[in-house]
């Protein structure tokens, strides 16, 4: 193919390698193919996609809560309980155990795809209900110093992709892996203790400790039995005797950490400096637990767990103009765990800066501009050691302009 313009790949800039590339523009006339003899549609894939792309999940949540609040001298008490009932229903199509051979797909692509998918509709259902009590205490030690303590329960629902019908089989190992619409949320019991110090004119300094116990941790690859025989085995009679694997609630994890926070408005400064404000917080976490496995894992062995994070914000307001700068730093953390060192992937530490500008053109109209990732900070991942870069994702800088009004 003829190259109509110079092209330099990012990989070439970083490594010096030169991979071949192909320009598809000569084959196309807008969205139409110029020569159908060299570009034909895959009708089997098109028909297959009509089945696999037709799926859905419905989640219905019914909830109610009770709340009580009282004060006994310097002690404030807030208690409550929330009850929820969740029902999940999903549907979709999966492929038959034995797919049409390649020759049949070529000779009759539409018919072959229909034979492979049309008779394999699946419907899944799941339900769960629970109550979530909580209690929060505050105590005014002095006019400026307050202590807080709370105990609460919470949960995190499974993502919808875990609820949709899906079947993956392994003939050699005689296993069938399916999704579980009856998957329950991950439950957490939380303890929080903190001290807050307020100072004039507008400022706060706080320190807090927290602990979270997560039960019913969501784990994949759990053996839930053997596929039965007969046409009513749930899989149109297929996979008899296969070991059935699915995602289930099985593990336990413990998270604890500290958080330090500071914020202040500098209204005591003279003139235009009165509009300055600053806030910052630092969080450090540690964890341990089985996470549904057979061994105990700790902080640096848990994928997706971020041990250190810091935020800093500077705000300023003068007459109709206001601005804010937000700096976020995320420490290095494990992204993908593996028993092989060459497959262990870490996400490198990253610092991003966001900028916001606003102008109140009229009392009821405000113009704004927000800049995300001001310095185009990339996201880097590496394998085991930092010299072995796995990926560099350059997401770019985003500018968002807006106008808001009150009428």
C-alpha positions as CSV (number, residue, x, y, z in Angstrom):
1,X,0.0,0.0,0.0
2,X,1.2,3.5,-0.7
3,X,2.0,5.7,2.2
4,X,0.4,9.1,1.7
5,X,1.7,10.8,4.8
6,X,4.7,10.3,7.2
7,X,3.8,8.3,10.2
8,X,5.8,7.8,13.4
9,X,4.5,5.4,16.0
10,X,4.9,6.1,19.7
11,X,6.5,2.7,20.1
12,X,9.2,3.8,17.6
13,X,9.9,6.9,19.6
14,X,10.2,5.0,22.8
15,X,12.1,1.8,21.6
16,X,13.4,2.5,18.1
17,X,11.5,-0.5,16.7
18,X,9.7,0.0,13.4
19,X,6.6,-2.1,12.9
20,X,4.8,-2.3,9.5
21,X,1.4,-0.7,9.3
22,X,-1.3,-0.6,6.7
23,X,-3.6,2.2,5.5
24,X,-7.2,1.1,5.0
25,X,-8.3,4.4,3.4
26,X,-7.7,3.1,-0.2
27,X,-10.3,0.4,0.3
28,X,-13.0,2.7,1.5
29,X,-15.3,5.3,0.0
30,X,-16.7,7.0,3.1
31,X,-18.3,4.1,4.9
32,X,-18.8,2.0,1.8
33,X,-16.3,-0.7,0.5
34,X,-15.0,0.2,-2.9
35,X,-14.4,-3.4,-4.0
36,X,-16.5,-6.0,-2.3
37,X,-14.3,-8.8,-3.8
38,X,-11.5,-7.9,-1.4
39,X,-13.7,-7.0,1.6
40,X,-16.7,-9.2,2.4
41,X,-18.8,-9.2,5.5
42,X,-18.5,-12.1,8.0
43,X,-22.2,-13.2,8.1
44,X,-21.6,-15.9,10.7
45,X,-20.1,-13.3,13.1
46,X,-23.0,-10.9,12.3
47,X,-25.6,-13.5,13.2
48,X,-23.7,-14.7,16.2
49,X,-23.5,-11.2,17.5
50,X,-27.3,-10.8,17.3
51,X,-27.5,-13.6,19.8
52,X,-24.5,-12.8,22.1
53,X,-25.3,-9.1,22.0
54,X,-28.9,-9.6,23.0
55,X,-28.8,-9.9,26.7
56,X,-29.9,-7.9,29.8
57,X,-30.0,-7.9,33.5
58,X,-32.6,-6.3,35.8
59,X,-31.9,-5.5,39.5
60,X,-34.8,-4.5,41.7
61,X,-34.0,-3.0,45.1
62,X,-36.6,-2.3,47.9
63,X,-35.4,-0.6,51.0
64,X,-36.5,1.1,54.2
65,X,-34.7,2.7,57.1
66,X,-35.2,3.9,60.7
67,X,-33.2,6.8,62.2
68,X,-32.9,8.0,65.8
69,X,-30.9,11.0,67.1
70,X,-30.4,12.4,70.6
71,X,-28.0,14.4,72.8
72,X,-27.0,13.8,76.4
73,X,-25.0,16.8,77.5
74,X,-21.8,16.8,75.5
75,X,-22.5,13.5,73.9
76,X,-24.4,13.2,70.6
77,X,-25.9,9.8,69.6
78,X,-27.1,8.9,66.1
79,X,-28.3,5.4,65.4
80,X,-30.1,3.8,62.5
81,X,-30.9,0.6,60.6
82,X,-31.5,0.1,56.9
83,X,-33.1,-2.9,55.4
84,X,-32.8,-3.9,51.7
85,X,-34.2,-6.7,49.5
86,X,-32.6,-7.3,46.1
87,X,-33.9,-9.4,43.2
88,X,-31.8,-10.0,40.1
89,X,-33.0,-11.4,36.7
90,X,-30.9,-11.8,33.6
91,X,-31.1,-13.4,30.2
92,X,-28.8,-14.1,27.3
93,X,-27.6,-16.6,24.7
94,X,-24.5,-18.9,24.8
95,X,-22.8,-21.1,22.3
96,X,-23.6,-24.8,22.0
97,X,-21.0,-27.2,23.3
98,X,-20.1,-28.4,19.7
99,X,-19.9,-25.5,17.2
100,X,-20.6,-25.9,13.5
101,X,-17.4,-26.9,11.5
102,X,-15.6,-24.2,9.5
103,X,-16.8,-25.7,6.2
104,X,-20.4,-25.4,7.3
105,X,-19.9,-21.8,8.6
106,X,-18.5,-20.9,5.1
107,X,-21.3,-22.6,3.1
108,X,-24.2,-21.5,5.3
109,X,-23.0,-18.8,7.8
110,X,-26.5,-17.6,8.9
111,X,-27.9,-21.1,9.4
112,X,-24.7,-22.3,11.2
113,X,-24.8,-19.4,13.6
114,X,-28.5,-20.0,14.4
115,X,-27.8,-23.7,15.0
116,X,-24.9,-22.8,17.4
117,X,-26.8,-20.1,19.4
118,X,-30.6,-19.9,18.8
119,X,-31.5,-22.9,21.0
120,X,-29.2,-21.9,23.9
121,X,-31.1,-19.2,25.6
122,X,-30.4,-18.9,29.4
123,X,-32.3,-17.1,32.2
124,X,-30.8,-16.6,35.6
125,X,-32.4,-15.4,38.9
126,X,-31.0,-14.5,42.3
127,X,-32.3,-12.9,45.5
128,X,-30.9,-11.7,48.8
129,X,-32.0,-9.5,51.7
130,X,-30.2,-8.1,54.8
131,X,-30.2,-5.3,57.3
132,X,-27.5,-2.8,58.0
133,X,-27.4,-1.2,61.5
134,X,-25.1,1.7,62.5
135,X,-24.2,3.9,65.5
136,X,-22.3,7.2,65.5
137,X,-21.2,9.0,68.7
138,X,-19.7,12.5,69.0
139,X,-18.3,14.1,72.2
140,X,-17.3,17.7,72.7
141,X,-14.1,17.5,74.8
142,X,-13.7,21.3,74.6
143,X,-15.3,24.0,72.5
144,X,-12.7,23.4,69.8
145,X,-11.9,19.7,70.2
146,X,-14.3,16.9,69.3
147,X,-14.0,13.1,69.4
148,X,-15.9,10.8,67.1
149,X,-16.6,7.1,67.2
150,X,-18.8,5.0,64.9
151,X,-19.7,1.5,64.0
152,X,-21.5,0.8,60.8
153,X,-22.2,-2.0,58.3
154,X,-22.2,-1.7,54.5
155,X,-21.9,-3.7,51.4
156,X,-20.6,-3.7,47.8
157,X,-22.8,-5.2,45.1
158,X,-21.4,-7.5,42.4
159,X,-20.9,-6.0,39.0
160,X,-23.6,-6.7,36.4
161,X,-21.2,-8.7,34.2
162,X,-21.1,-11.3,36.9
163,X,-24.9,-11.7,36.7
164,X,-25.3,-12.1,33.0
165,X,-25.5,-15.7,31.5
166,X,-22.1,-16.9,30.4
167,X,-20.6,-20.4,29.9
168,X,-17.0,-21.4,29.3
169,X,-16.1,-25.1,29.0
170,X,-12.9,-27.0,29.1
171,X,-13.1,-30.4,27.4
172,X,-9.7,-31.6,28.6
173,X,-10.4,-30.8,32.3
174,X,-14.1,-31.5,32.0
175,X,-15.1,-28.2,33.7
176,X,-17.9,-25.8,32.9
177,X,-17.6,-22.2,34.3
178,X,-20.8,-20.2,34.6
179,X,-21.9,-16.9,36.0
180,X,-23.9,-16.7,39.2
181,X,-26.9,-14.5,39.3
182,X,-27.4,-15.4,43.0
183,X,-24.1,-13.8,43.9
184,X,-24.4,-11.8,47.1
185,X,-22.7,-8.5,47.9
186,X,-19.4,-8.2,49.8
187,X,-20.4,-7.2,53.4
188,X,-18.3,-4.9,55.6
189,X,-18.3,-4.0,59.3
190,X,-16.6,-0.7,59.9
191,X,-15.0,0.9,62.9
192,X,-14.0,4.6,62.8
193,X,-12.3,6.7,65.6
194,X,-11.3,10.3,65.2
195,X,-10.3,13.6,66.8
196,X,-11.2,16.9,65.2
197,X,-9.8,20.3,66.2
198,X,-11.5,23.5,65.0
199,X,-9.7,26.8,65.0
200,X,-10.6,30.3,64.0
201,X,-11.6,31.9,61.7
202,X,-12.4,28.8,59.5
203,X,-10.1,25.8,59.9
204,X,-10.0,22.2,60.9
205,X,-7.3,19.6,61.7
206,X,-8.3,16.0,62.1
207,X,-6.8,12.5,62.6
208,X,-8.7,9.3,62.3
209,X,-8.2,5.5,62.5
210,X,-10.5,3.0,60.8
211,X,-10.9,-0.7,60.4
212,X,-13.0,-2.6,57.9
213,X,-13.8,-6.4,58.0
214,X,-15.0,-7.6,54.7
215,X,-16.8,-10.9,54.6
216,X,-18.4,-12.9,51.7
217,X,-15.5,-11.7,49.5
218,X,-16.3,-12.4,45.9
219,X,-14.1,-15.2,44.5
220,X,-14.1,-17.0,41.1
221,X,-13.4,-20.6,40.3
222,X,-15.4,-22.1,43.2
223,X,-16.5,-25.8,42.7
224,X,-20.3,-26.0,43.2
225,X,-20.9,-29.6,42.1
226,X,-21.3,-31.7,39.0
227,X,-23.6,-31.1,36.0
228,X,-26.4,-33.7,35.9
229,X,-27.6,-35.9,33.1
230,X,-30.8,-35.6,31.0
231,X,-32.3,-32.8,28.9
232,X,-33.4,-30.9,32.0
233,X,-29.9,-30.5,33.5
234,X,-30.0,-26.7,32.8
235,X,-27.7,-26.9,29.8
236,X,-30.0,-28.6,27.2
237,X,-28.6,-32.0,28.2
238,X,-25.0,-31.0,27.4
239,X,-21.9,-31.3,29.7
240,X,-23.1,-34.3,31.8
241,X,-20.6,-35.1,34.5
242,X,-18.6,-31.9,34.1
243,X,-17.3,-30.1,37.2
244,X,-19.3,-26.9,37.6
245,X,-17.3,-23.8,38.6
246,X,-18.7,-20.3,39.3
247,X,-18.1,-17.1,41.2
248,X,-19.2,-17.3,44.9
249,X,-18.9,-15.5,48.2
250,X,-16.1,-17.2,50.0
251,X,-13.3,-15.1,51.5
252,X,-12.6,-12.7,54.3
253,X,-10.4,-9.6,54.3
254,X,-9.3,-7.0,56.9
255,X,-8.4,-3.4,56.1
256,X,-7.2,-0.8,58.5
257,X,-5.5,2.6,58.2
258,X,-5.0,6.2,59.3
259,X,-6.1,9.4,57.7
260,X,-4.8,12.9,58.4
261,X,-6.7,16.0,57.2
262,X,-6.2,19.7,57.2
263,X,-8.3,22.5,55.8
264,X,-8.4,26.3,56.3
265,X,-9.8,29.5,54.8
266,X,-7.3,32.4,55.2
267,X,-10.0,35.1,55.8
268,X,-7.6,36.8,58.3
269,X,-5.2,37.8,55.5
270,X,-5.4,41.4,54.1
271,X,-7.0,42.5,50.9
272,X,-7.3,40.1,47.9
273,X,-5.5,37.3,49.9
274,X,-8.6,36.8,52.0
275,X,-10.0,34.5,49.3
276,X,-7.3,31.9,49.7
277,X,-8.1,28.4,51.0
278,X,-6.2,25.2,51.3
279,X,-7.0,21.6,52.2
280,X,-4.9,18.4,52.3
281,X,-5.3,14.8,53.4
282,X,-3.1,11.7,53.6
283,X,-4.3,8.1,53.8
284,X,-2.3,5.0,54.6
285,X,-3.8,1.5,54.5
286,X,-2.8,-2.1,55.3
287,X,-4.7,-5.3,54.8
288,X,-4.6,-9.0,55.4
289,X,-6.9,-12.0,54.9
290,X,-7.5,-15.1,52.8
291,X,-9.5,-13.2,50.2
292,X,-11.2,-16.5,49.3
293,X,-7.9,-18.4,48.8
294,X,-6.0,-21.0,50.9
295,X,-3.2,-18.7,51.9
296,X,-2.9,-15.5,53.9
297,X,-2.2,-12.4,51.9
298,X,-1.0,-9.0,53.1
299,X,-0.8,-5.5,51.8
300,X,1.7,-5.9,48.9
301,X,0.1,-9.2,47.8
302,X,-3.4,-7.9,47.2
303,X,-4.1,-6.8,43.6
304,X,-5.9,-3.4,43.3
305,X,-5.2,-2.4,46.9
306,X,-3.7,1.2,47.1
307,X,-1.6,1.5,50.3
308,X,-0.8,5.3,50.1
309,X,-2.7,8.3,48.6
310,X,-2.5,12.1,49.1
311,X,-4.7,15.0,48.0
312,X,-3.9,18.7,48.1
313,X,-6.3,21.5,47.1
314,X,-5.7,25.2,46.8
315,X,-8.7,27.5,46.2
316,X,-9.0,31.2,45.6
317,X,-11.9,33.6,45.2
318,X,-11.8,37.3,44.3
319,X,-15.0,39.1,43.5
320,X,-16.5,37.3,40.5
321,X,-13.5,35.1,39.8
322,X,-12.7,31.8,41.5
323,X,-10.2,29.0,40.8
324,X,-9.1,25.7,42.3
325,X,-6.1,23.5,41.9
326,X,-6.3,19.8,42.9
327,X,-3.2,17.6,43.2
328,X,-3.7,13.9,43.6
329,X,-0.9,11.4,44.2
330,X,-1.5,7.7,44.2
331,X,1.3,5.5,45.4
332,X,2.6,2.4,43.7
333,X,0.4,-0.7,44.0
334,X,0.0,-4.2,42.7
335,X,-2.3,-4.4,39.7
336,X,-2.0,-8.1,38.8
337,X,-0.8,-10.9,41.1
338,X,0.8,-14.1,39.8
339,X,2.9,-17.0,41.1
340,X,5.3,-16.2,38.2
341,X,7.5,-13.1,38.9
342,X,7.5,-12.2,35.2
343,X,3.7,-11.8,35.2
344,X,3.4,-9.7,38.3
345,X,2.3,-6.2,37.2
346,X,2.6,-3.1,39.3
347,X,1.0,0.3,38.6
348,X,3.6,3.0,39.1
349,X,3.0,6.0,41.4
350,X,1.2,8.9,39.7
351,X,0.6,12.5,40.4
352,X,-2.1,14.4,38.5
353,X,-3.1,18.1,38.6
354,X,-6.6,19.3,37.8
355,X,-7.4,23.0,37.4
356,X,-10.8,24.7,37.6
357,X,-11.7,28.3,36.6
358,X,-15.0,30.1,37.1
359,X,-16.4,33.6,36.4
360,X,-19.7,34.8,37.7
361,X,-20.7,36.9,34.7
362,X,-24.0,37.9,36.4
363,X,-25.6,37.0,39.8
364,X,-27.4,34.1,38.2
365,X,-24.9,33.1,35.4
366,X,-21.5,31.5,35.9
367,X,-19.0,30.5,33.2
368,X,-16.5,27.7,34.0
369,X,-13.6,25.9,32.5
370,X,-12.1,22.7,34.0
371,X,-8.8,21.1,33.0
372,X,-8.3,17.5,33.9
373,X,-4.7,16.1,34.0
374,X,-3.2,19.5,33.3
375,X,0.3,18.2,32.7
376,X,-0.8,15.1,30.7
377,X,0.7,12.7,33.3
378,X,0.8,9.1,31.8
379,X,-0.3,6.0,33.6
380,X,2.6,3.5,33.7
381,X,2.6,-0.2,34.6
382,X,5.6,-2.5,34.8
383,X,6.4,-6.1,35.3
384,X,8.0,-6.9,38.7
385,X,10.8,-4.3,38.5
386,X,10.4,-0.7,37.2
387,X,12.9,-1.2,34.4
388,X,10.5,-3.6,32.7
389,X,7.8,-1.3,31.5
390,X,4.6,-3.1,30.5
391,X,2.4,-0.2,29.3
392,X,2.3,3.5,29.2
393,X,-1.2,4.9,28.8
394,X,-1.3,8.6,27.8
395,X,-4.9,9.7,28.4
396,X,-4.3,13.3,27.4
397,X,-5.5,16.6,28.9
398,X,-9.3,17.2,28.9
399,X,-10.9,20.7,28.8
400,X,-14.5,21.1,29.8
401,X,-16.3,24.4,29.3
402,X,-19.7,25.1,30.9
403,X,-22.3,27.6,31.7
404,X,-24.7,27.4,34.6
405,X,-27.6,29.6,35.6
406,X,-30.2,30.0,38.3
407,X,-33.7,31.2,37.2
